[in-house]
């Protein structure tokens, strides 16, 4: 998992310590986002897909959203793993955010929509969006737009450092 080194080397905690049962839960959720959610919705960005393939991928994505809504996030939790923001929240937030670009409505999945909106309301996420928007509008380096995950985590670490 490419995100586990971020957890292990972060200045502020963004996931449970290695060897704990919580870490294995985090790894499981990261795997689910990577293989099931990202793996499905990412295909919708491919140009020149047939209508049949688009329909198949949209239906498959709807099943993933339904599972997240009815099982994983059904209890209304603010964060997917534990009681604080982790790498899995950053990853799932970014992948769910693609729904807007693809004109896929999250409102039929209220638990997913509430989770997504809750992550979007975090101060470091709002700052990341503002920074990404600013770099696109003023011609500066596009680093944060190429890797919004790292940008969100970077601002999260700054925010945590300032509050501790």
Secondary structure, DSSP 8 states (H G I E B T S, - for coil): -TTHHHHHH-SS-SS--TTSHHHHHHHHHHHHIIIIIIHHHGGGG-TT--HHHHHHHHHHHHHHHHHIIIIISTT--SSSSTTS--HHHHHHHHHHHHHHHTT---TTSHHHHHHHHHHHTSHHHHHHHHHHHHHHHS----HHHHTHHHHHHHHHHHHHHHH-
